[in-house]
Amino acid sequence: MAAIGWRVHGDGRTARPGAVVAPDERLSWPRTVGIGLQHVVAMFGSTILVPAITGFPASTTLFFSALGTAVFLLLTGNRVPSYLGSSFAFIAPIGAAVATGGQASAAGGILLTGALLALVGAVVHLAGSRWIDALMPPVVTGTIVALIGLNLAPTAWGSCSADGTCSGFRAAPVTALVTLGAIVLTTVLFRGMLGRLAILVGVLVGYACALLRGEVAFEAVRSAAWFGLPTFSAPRFDAGVLGLFLPVVFVLVAENVGHVKSVAAMTGRDLDPLTGRALLADGVATTLAGAGGGSGTTTYAENIGVMAATKVYSTAAYWVAAAAALLLSFSPKFGALVGSVPAGVLGGAATLLYGMIGMLGARIWVQNRVDLSDPVNLTTAAIALVVGIANYTWVPSEGLEFQGIALGTAAAIGVFHLMRALARWRGTSQEAASPASVPGGSELEGR
């Protein structure tokens, strides 16, 4: 494992034309600190939004986010620049687990998810990552990511009341619309960093609107101390909710592998040998978070945007970001402020965020040119998505329940491999016998 240390890039002020600041390089420390703080801003909106939605303590989530980032940098030999923020893939299983067994039960699910991811990372490190590609080809990976996002669609309504009416929109329809509108407008009206922080900007604008409309309660904020330790809590293991969390492992694997490949492409370095370490590191970080009552972590695409904009891939900046997040986590008042975000703001932001998770699955299909005229691919995606979106439920025994995400994930993997094996055996793999096989018009071009 490489020692922690960085050589100064060029004059320490800017990257040379056409060059990048490599992971083992840095600019001058004042500039490195500034870039590190940019990474904090980039991860901030999404990382604190997860505890705001799930009810987990914000300061605890930030603490384990900072700790997880440090663990990741150490276990990858300080060679893979990454920030570990809160994973949206955990939102649905956390919500279901809290409803049935409380936060301790959800923390137990997070811990076991992290332990399984760490195990996958160890296997990948020893045996390579080709078996992951074989088990989860792009059509399966994209489907799993999509169904997790779309399964959240009812949750995007907010915390629903007994009569099925969403309190997030019914109590604050104006605030929800202002929040969503601010995100949309910021995305298209502003360039650079501000445009990338559209979700954070939208939440701030929505919060200001809620403040003006008297929807924000500050009692907890006023009574909270400025400085203090995060709130830690022990997990509880509940077999009935484990099926909710296990599919998240597939998403975390896809996100981590994608992150390593993206950084490798941008830096021109072969980072494939570090894929196993990256998975192991995120698994350890998520395990630690679950053990202390924090939300699960993942590598953050938001921070890839900062690196792409600055051309600075120095891991030194991520140590700065981890330190800054750690300091923020020791302010109970800050955590209480995050907890004061009203339902209308969360409802507006969640409408976009959950849909984005679903669309990321479609993006995996597009980027990997998944052929949906192939009946195997089409059937795999079709069945799994409906199972996930409709939240099919299977209760094999008392205390054990599998819901849409778990069943949809099992369907995606099982249907694909079963159909592919039978199609090859029967020689029908080239027969496009599905509605998607209807000509789209391009077949006639040039005639």
PEQUI-V475364 format. One record per residue. N is the residue number from 1. RES is the residue in one small letter. PHI is phi in whole degrees, -180 to 180 (* if undefined). D_CENTER is the distance of its C-alpha to the mean C-alpha in whole Angstrom. Layout:
N RES PHI D_CENTER
N RES PHI D_CENTER
//
This chain:
1 m * 27
2 a -68 28
3 a -74 29
4 i -75 27
5 g 170 29
6 w -136 29
7 r -89 32
8 v -74 32
9 h -83 32
10 g 56 35
11 d -87 36
12 g 82 33
13 r -106 33
14 t -143 31
15 a -79 30
16 r -63 33
17 p -55 33
18 g 80 31
19 a -110 30
20 v -124 26
21 v -84 26
22 a -70 25
23 p -56 23
24 d -95 26
25 e -118 28
26 r -154 27
27 l -88 29
28 s -60 31
29 w -61 30
30 p -59 30
31 r -71 28
32 t -64 26
33 v -62 25
34 g -62 25
35 i -68 22
36 g -61 20
37 l -68 20
38 q -61 19
39 h -65 16
40 v -63 16
41 v -63 16
42 a -64 14
43 m -84 11
44 f -61 13
45 g -57 12
46 s -72 9
47 t -65 9
48 i -83 12
49 l -70 11
50 v -61 10
51 p -65 13
52 a -64 15
53 i -80 14
54 t -86 14
55 g 88 17
56 f -71 16
57 p -63 18
58 a -65 16
59 s -65 18
60 t -68 17
61 t -62 14
62 l -63 15
63 f -58 17
64 f -75 15
65 s -65 12
66 a -66 16
67 l -62 17
68 g -64 14
69 t -63 14
70 a -63 18
71 v -61 18
72 f -61 16
73 l -63 18
74 l -68 21
75 l -72 20
76 t -94 20
77 g 67 23
78 n 63 22
79 r -115 22
80 v -119 18
81 p -70 17
82 s -162 13
83 y -110 12
84 l -99 9
85 g -108 8
86 s -67 6
87 s -89 3
88 f -69 4
89 a -63 6
90 f -85 8
91 i -60 9
92 a -64 12
93 p -65 13
94 i -63 14
95 g -59 15
96 a -68 18
97 a -68 18
98 v -64 19
99 a -66 22
100 t -102 23
101 g -134 23
102 g 85 22
103 q -66 19
104 a -62 21
105 s -66 21
106 a -64 17
107 a -62 17
108 g -63 19
109 g -64 16
110 i -63 13
111 l -61 16
112 l -68 17
113 t -61 14
114 g -64 14
115 a -63 17
116 l -68 17
117 l -63 14
118 a -62 17
119 l -64 20
120 v -60 18
121 g -61 18
122 a -63 21
123 v -65 22
124 v -62 21
125 h -62 22
126 l -87 26
127 a -112 26
128 g 91 24
129 s -106 21
130 r -64 23
131 w -67 23
132 i -66 19
133 d -63 20
134 a -72 23
135 l -72 21
136 m -127 18
137 p -65 20
138 p -53 18
139 v -65 19
140 v -75 18
141 t -60 14
142 g -62 14
143 t -65 15
144 i -64 13
145 v -62 10
146 a -64 12
147 l -70 14
148 i -66 11
149 g -66 10
150 l -75 14
151 n -64 15
152 l -80 13
153 a -52 16
154 p -64 19
155 t -68 16
156 a -62 16
157 w -63 20
158 g 106 19
159 s -80 21
160 c -80 24
161 s -84 27
162 a -62 30
163 d -89 31
164 g 87 28
165 t -91 28
166 c -75 24
167 s -66 25
168 g -60 23
169 f -98 25
170 r -70 28
171 a -76 28
172 a -146 27
173 p -63 27
174 v -66 28
175 t -62 25
176 a -63 23
177 l -68 24
178 v -64 25
179 t -61 21
180 l -64 20
181 g -63 23
182 a -65 22
183 i -64 19
184 v -61 20
185 l -68 23
186 t -63 21
187 t -61 19
188 v -101 23
189 l -97 25
190 f -121 24
191 r -99 24
192 g 67 22
193 m -61 20
194 l -61 21
195 g -65 19
196 r -73 16
197 l -100 16
198 a -59 17
199 i -67 14
200 l -63 16
201 v -62 19
202 g -62 19
203 v -65 18
204 l -65 21
205 v -65 23
206 g -63 23
207 y -65 23
208 a -63 26
209 c -63 27
210 a -64 27
211 l -64 29
212 l -67 32
213 r -93 32
214 g 72 32
215 e -99 29
216 v -103 28
217 a -104 29
218 f -105 30
219 e -58 31
220 a -67 29
221 v -67 28
222 r -65 32
223 s -83 32
224 a -77 29
225 a -78 30
226 w -70 29
227 f -130 29
228 g 173 28
229 l -74 26
230 p -61 22
231 t -86 23
232 f -105 22
233 s -144 23
234 a -84 23
235 p -79 21
236 r -132 23
237 f -97 23
238 d -125 24
239 a -58 24
240 g -68 24
241 v -110 20
242 l -62 19
243 g -63 19
244 l -73 16
245 f -95 14
246 l -57 15
247 p -61 13
248 v -61 10
249 v -57 11
250 f -63 12
251 v -67 8
252 l -64 8
253 v -62 11
254 a -62 10
255 e -66 8
256 n -68 10
257 v -62 13
258 g -63 12
259 h -65 11
260 v -61 15
261 k -66 17
262 s -66 16
263 v -65 17
264 a -61 20
265 a -65 21
266 m -77 21
267 t -98 23
268 g 74 25
269 r -114 25
270 d -83 24
271 l -107 21
272 d -55 21
273 p -63 23
274 l -97 20
275 t -59 18
276 g -62 19
277 r -64 19
278 a -63 15
279 l -64 14
280 l -61 16
281 a -65 15
282 d -66 12
283 g -64 14
284 v -64 16
285 a -62 14
286 t -67 12
287 t -63 16
288 l -62 17
289 a -62 15
290 g -64 16
291 a -67 19
292 g -111 20
293 g 89 18
294 g -105 15
295 s -84 11
296 g -66 9
297 t -115 7
298 t -159 6
299 t -68 7
300 y -107 7
301 a -67 8
302 e -57 10
303 n -80 12
304 i -63 13
305 g -61 15
306 v -64 17
307 m -65 18
308 a -64 19
309 a -76 21
310 t -96 23
311 k 63 23
312 v -111 23
313 y -111 21
314 s -63 22
315 t -71 21
316 a -59 23
317 a -64 21
318 y -76 18
319 w -65 20
320 v -63 22
321 a -62 18
322 a -63 18
323 a -64 21
324 a -65 21
325 a -64 18
326 l -63 20
327 l -63 23
328 l -63 21
329 s -68 20
330 f -94 24
331 s -123 25
332 p -57 25
333 k -64 26
334 f -63 23
335 g -62 21
336 a -67 23
337 l -65 23
338 v -62 19
339 g -69 20
340 s -85 23
341 v -61 21
342 p -76 22
343 a -61 21
344 g -61 22
345 v -65 20
346 l -64 17
347 g -63 18
348 g -66 18
349 a -68 15
350 a -65 13
351 t -56 16
352 l -77 14
353 l -61 10
354 y -68 11
355 g -65 13
356 m -64 11
357 i -61 8
358 g -60 12
359 m -72 13
360 l -63 11
361 g -63 12
362 a -64 15
363 r -63 15
364 i -61 15
365 w -61 18
366 v -66 19
367 q -62 19
368 n -99 20
369 r 53 23
370 v -66 22
371 d -87 26
372 l -84 26
373 s -84 29
374 d -74 29
375 p -61 30
376 v -66 28
377 n -65 25
378 l -63 25
379 t -66 26
380 t -58 23
381 a -67 21
382 a -62 23
383 i -65 24
384 a -64 20
385 l -66 19
386 v -66 22
387 v -61 21
388 g -72 18
389 i -67 19
390 a -77 22
391 n 58 20
392 y -53 23
393 t -132 24
394 w -131 26
395 v -117 28
396 p -69 30
397 s -158 31
398 e -63 31
399 g 89 28
400 l -125 26
401 e -138 24
402 f -115 22
403 q -111 20
404 g -53 19
405 i -67 15
406 a -65 17
407 l -68 20
408 g -65 18
409 t -64 17
410 a -61 20
411 a -66 22
412 a -61 20
413 i -72 21
414 g -66 24
415 v -63 26
416 f -60 25
417 h -70 26
418 l -65 29
419 m -66 30
420 r -64 30
421 a -65 32
422 l -68 35
423 a -66 35
424 r -69 35
425 w -64 38
426 r -88 40
427 g 72 39
428 t -106 38
429 s -67 34
430 q -97 36
431 e -91 37
432 a -86 35
433 a -112 36
434 s -150 33
435 p -56 33
436 a -75 31
437 s -84 34
438 v -63 36
439 p -54 37
440 g -98 35
441 g 113 37
442 s -66 36
443 e -66 39
444 l -95 42
445 e -66 41
446 g 88 44
447 r -85 46
//
